[in-house]
Amino acid sequence: MLDVLIAGAGPVGLWLAAELRLHGVEVAVVERRAAPDGRSRAVGLQAGTLDTFATRGLAQRFIERGTPVPTGHFGAATTRLDFSAVGAVHPFMLALGQSVTEQLLEEHAVAVGARVLRGQEVVSLTQGPDAVEVVIRAGGTHRTVRARWVVGCDGTRSAVRQAAGIDFPGQDTTMTGWLADVELDDPPTGPLAATGPGGSFLAAPIGDGVHRLAGLSTATMHRGTGEPLTLAEVREQTRALLGRDLGLRNPRWLSRYGNATRQAARYRAGRVLVAGDAAHMFFPAGGQGMNLGIQDATNLGWKLAATLQGRAPDGLLDSYDTERRPAARAVIDNTRAQLALFAAANPEQIALREVWSAALAEPRTNRQWARRIAGFDDPLPAGTEPGGHPLNGTRLAGLALNTPAGAPTAHPLMHHGRPLLLDLGGTTTPCPTDGLERRAATVDTETAHALWRDVTAVLIRPDARIAWAGTDTDPQRRAADCLPTLRTLCR
Ligand SMILES: Cc1cc2nc3c(=O)[nH]c(=O)nc-3n(C[C@H](O)[C@H](O)[C@H](O)COP(=O)(O)OP(=O)(O)OC[C@H]3O[C@@H](n4cnc5c(N)ncnc54)[C@H](O)[C@@H]3O)c2cc1C
């Protein structure tokens, strides 16, 4: 019997498979498509995702294939978000087509021992007390596979979600934008946003000499997502919104996209979980959908592995739902707000966008929204003690180290995907008396020299969230202070 069967070899399923393999979990990914999806779709890896990849030693292989973009937009506002201020190790958005991202993720997943089985579609499942029976269609035949857990990473129409009886409430598309991945004879010098009474227009390089043009035109926004988009319409709308057509030609991908917005009512039903687009869908504003899904998988991987291997404290797996549903809710809210700005047509709405653009010129506001879009500002986990250290529950950012082995940040110390207890005073934090020795296989300990606020030691979860930050200089008291939090991560 398999430990975990994942439905869907999109970016989320592939990344989850690799995360589970870090812990030796037997995992197979079944994918309906016979061959990889070549469409560029998500063209941005946010800084938060690159930092996640850095915790597994992988960021550089993505960076080598993409184009760093230091700023981003929020709702096509003319003041851009400055990613250099978010405290990331890689402080930029990386323009990279989703097909390349998926190729690199699949190579990594397979290299660490995941099986990716193509041309195989999950059609139904039945849950028992100890396992899930999954019916898979391959060619004209059906077979049944047993797995202890099943994760649906099978996109917005998730068969797994439906078979598990998880509701997906929300709204259907009411307006559409258009996008075109094209070559330009007359490219802009950098990312471009233009707005006016006719709608909004964005252009950004996505590598290989291709630009993504995206627009929301008041004249066409009520066309259905299924209506064909032609290069002539893109040229016409670009001229209407920008005043010139940038010499666009040679389209790689033309598509309409809508604002259908839905979220799974729960992310777990018994032995079945959902992640990525299977758990949430929304207007693709600000390049967040794939990144959010990759963070779902990063949150879930170590918790599911610990549950399978009997190392999980009570409630650890359920915290996947309580942490990730609010994170998606916050992204849904910001995509709706962005769409309101993007679709601004009357003078009042246009004025709102101007006011918002002016607000973003204030550095603190700009940094706050850059952090959100970059994936550094998810809501704090439920149960984060009010009155504790302000870093507790936050995403690791801005910690520069000097370790005996020369690690410049904590990220290279996290390749095993285990919690990391890091003493910043350069002395070994004694194990908490209640048997960290026993937990030694599940927690990494390291020492480093760093001046980081008032912090003397920090416990970092495998998903780069700070579980606990200690300020006591006495090692024994510090260890005792850390212990209750440590017990919530592993037993
Ligand atoms: C126009 C557009 C632009 C976008 N731009 C961005 C962006 O810039 N940044 C960003 O972060 N996001 C962006 N997104 C969103 C992003 O593409 C998705 O959020 C992302 O693909 C979700 O990944 P996933 O792995 O959850 O699902 P998917 O990528 O949908 O993968 C699901 C996989 O499951 C397979 N599958 C489906 N049903 C079954 C079944 N029954 N059995 C087996 N396999 C099955 C599918 O074939 C597919 O391969 C954009 C989306 C669109 C449409």
The ligand as an SDF file (V2000), in Angstrom:
LIG
                    3D

 53 58  0  0  0  0  0  0  0  0999 V2000
   -4.0040   33.1700  -17.2820 C   0  0  0  0  0  0  0  0  0  0  0  0
   -3.4220   32.7180  -16.0070 C   0  0  0  0  0  0  0  0  0  0  0  0
   -2.3220   33.3650  -15.4930 C   0  0  0  0  0  0  0  0  0  0  0  0
   -1.7990   32.9730  -14.2860 C   0  0  0  0  0  0  0  0  0  0  0  0
   -0.7100   33.6400  -13.7940 N   0  0  0  0  0  0  0  0  0  0  0  0
   -0.2010   33.2720  -12.6020 C   0  0  0  0  0  0  0  0  0  0  0  0
    0.9760   33.8820  -12.0860 C   0  0  0  0  0  0  0  0  0  0  0  0
    1.6040   34.7330  -12.7090 O   0  0  0  0  0  0  0  0  0  0  0  0
    1.4330   33.4790  -10.8650 N   0  0  0  0  0  0  0  0  0  0  0  0
    0.7930   32.4930  -10.1520 C   0  0  0  0  0  0  0  0  0  0  0  0
    1.2420   32.1820   -9.0330 O   0  0  0  0  0  0  0  0  0  0  0  0
   -0.2900   31.8740  -10.6260 N   0  0  0  0  0  0  0  0  0  0  0  0
   -0.8040   32.2280  -11.8360 C   0  0  0  0  0  0  0  0  0  0  0  0
   -1.8740   31.5620  -12.3410 N   0  0  0  0  0  0  0  0  0  0  0  0
   -2.4740   30.4700  -11.5780 C   0  0  0  0  0  0  0  0  0  0  0  0
   -1.6940   29.1540  -11.7280 C   0  0  0  0  0  0  0  0  0  0  0  0
   -1.5900   28.7940  -13.0860 O   0  0  0  0  0  0  0  0  0  0  0  0
   -2.3980   28.0620  -10.9410 C   0  0  0  0  0  0  0  0  0  0  0  0
   -2.6930   28.5510   -9.6470 O   0  0  0  0  0  0  0  0  0  0  0  0
   -1.5290   26.8060  -10.8340 C   0  0  0  0  0  0  0  0  0  0  0  0
   -1.4260   26.1440  -12.0630 O   0  0  0  0  0  0  0  0  0  0  0  0
   -2.1260   25.8460   -9.8090 C   0  0  0  0  0  0  0  0  0  0  0  0
   -1.3240   24.7160   -9.7150 O   0  0  0  0  0  0  0  0  0  0  0  0
   -1.9520   23.3290   -9.2410 P   0  0  0  0  0  0  0  0  0  0  0  0
   -0.8200   22.3590   -9.2530 O   0  0  0  0  0  0  0  0  0  0  0  0
   -2.7290   23.5260   -7.9980 O   0  0  0  0  0  0  0  0  0  0  0  0
   -3.0430   22.9600  -10.3430 O   0  0  0  0  0  0  0  0  0  0  0  0
   -2.8820   22.7520  -11.9140 P   0  0  0  0  0  0  0  0  0  0  0  0
   -1.7220   23.5020  -12.4450 O   0  0  0  0  0  0  0  0  0  0  0  0
   -4.2140   22.9890  -12.4860 O   0  0  0  0  0  0  0  0  0  0  0  0
   -2.5220   21.2230  -12.0380 O   0  0  0  0  0  0  0  0  0  0  0  0
   -3.4860   20.2330  -11.8050 C   0  0  0  0  0  0  0  0  0  0  0  0
   -3.0510   18.9720  -12.5290 C   0  0  0  0  0  0  0  0  0  0  0  0
   -3.9650   17.9330  -12.2060 O   0  0  0  0  0  0  0  0  0  0  0  0
   -4.2660   17.1930  -13.3710 C   0  0  0  0  0  0  0  0  0  0  0  0
   -5.5750   16.5520  -13.1540 N   0  0  0  0  0  0  0  0  0  0  0  0
   -6.7920   17.1230  -13.1750 C   0  0  0  0  0  0  0  0  0  0  0  0
   -7.7500   16.2190  -12.8640 N   0  0  0  0  0  0  0  0  0  0  0  0
   -7.1030   15.0500  -12.6300 C   0  0  0  0  0  0  0  0  0  0  0  0
   -7.5360   13.7410  -12.2490 C   0  0  0  0  0  0  0  0  0  0  0  0
   -8.8250   13.4710  -12.0200 N   0  0  0  0  0  0  0  0  0  0  0  0
   -6.6020   12.7650  -12.1060 N   0  0  0  0  0  0  0  0  0  0  0  0
   -5.2830   13.0250  -12.3130 C   0  0  0  0  0  0  0  0  0  0  0  0
   -4.8180   14.2460  -12.6730 N   0  0  0  0  0  0  0  0  0  0  0  0
   -5.7130   15.2460  -12.8190 C   0  0  0  0  0  0  0  0  0  0  0  0
   -4.2710   18.2350  -14.4830 C   0  0  0  0  0  0  0  0  0  0  0  0
   -4.0700   17.6470  -15.7520 O   0  0  0  0  0  0  0  0  0  0  0  0
   -3.1030   19.1320  -14.0480 C   0  0  0  0  0  0  0  0  0  0  0  0
   -1.8750   18.7040  -14.5920 O   0  0  0  0  0  0  0  0  0  0  0  0
   -2.3950   31.9150  -13.5710 C   0  0  0  0  0  0  0  0  0  0  0  0
   -3.4810   31.2420  -14.0980 C   0  0  0  0  0  0  0  0  0  0  0  0
   -3.9830   31.6270  -15.3080 C   0  0  0  0  0  0  0  0  0  0  0  0
   -5.1570   30.8830  -15.8850 C   0  0  0  0  0  0  0  0  0  0  0  0
  1  2  1  0
  2  3  1  0
  2 52  2  0
  3  4  2  0
  4  5  1  0
  4 50  1  0
  5  6  2  0
  6  7  1  0
  6 13  1  0
  7  8  2  0
  7  9  1  0
  9 10  1  0
 10 11  2  0
 10 12  1  0
 12 13  2  0
 13 14  1  0
 14 15  1  0
 14 50  1  0
 15 16  1  0
 16 17  1  0
 16 18  1  0
 18 19  1  0
 18 20  1  0
 20 21  1  0
 20 22  1  0
 22 23  1  0
 23 24  1  0
 24 25  2  0
 24 26  1  0
 24 27  1  0
 27 28  1  0
 28 29  2  0
 28 30  1  0
 28 31  1  0
 31 32  1  0
 32 33  1  0
 33 34  1  0
 33 48  1  0
 34 35  1  0
 35 36  1  0
 35 46  1  0
 36 37  1  0
 36 45  1  0
 37 38  2  0
 38 39  1  0
 39 40  1  0
 39 45  2  0
 40 41  1  0
 40 42  2  0
 42 43  1  0
 43 44  2  0
 44 45  1  0
 46 47  1  0
 46 48  1  0
 48 49  1  0
 50 51  2  0
 51 52  1  0
 52 53  1  0
M  END
$$$$
